[in-house]
Amino acid sequence: MEKNTKKSGELSEEEFLADMKKLSDRAKEVTGVQTGLFDGADLGEEDLDTSFDIANLNDTADPDASHKLYYTMMAVLRRHLPSGKENEKLRRYIYDEKSLFLNRGKAKDEKGVRGSDERMAYLGNFLNVALNTVQRWVEQGAVPYDLYMAFNTLNRERGYHSTENQKEGSTEVEANFE
């Protein structure tokens, strides 16, 4: 009989993704999606400024623009992610993956402290990419698993899930990715 060497709460990548898919499917069964959100719909004060040319900033910090983009993205997430206590775990996984991306791979330490503020991420390579990812996700049906995988892919492409970036004892996600 094979000895189980996994610590309590740690999942293989396949188990974790299967769990994410199951949570997403269950949430999708009871959650309606507003389609056409970005198809000329008037969003009021939170309209996205699509004329903004991020290339002009050359990846500089712009607190006002960062604030606007971050809170616009969070408002869209709150509107389209499934609500309720039963979906809290699903939302936490998605928010953690988004936070890892916006903080350029800075994971939480064993105390749950990241030591970085995602609201002040650089615009071109991070906030705009994250907002565009969320926008595409909404346009494609707002399936929570798809958003998780989109941010997970961005993080893996940049090496943010590598063992060098994940501190020992990180509480970023409960899965143990190799």
Secondary structure by P-SEA (a helix, b strand, c coil): ccccccccccccaaaaaaaaaaaaaaaaacccccccccccccccccccccccccccccccccaaaaaaaaaaaaaaaaacccccccaaaaaaaaaaaaaaaaacccccccccccccccccccccccaaaaaaaaaaaaaacccaaaaaaaaaaaaaaacccccccccccccccccccc
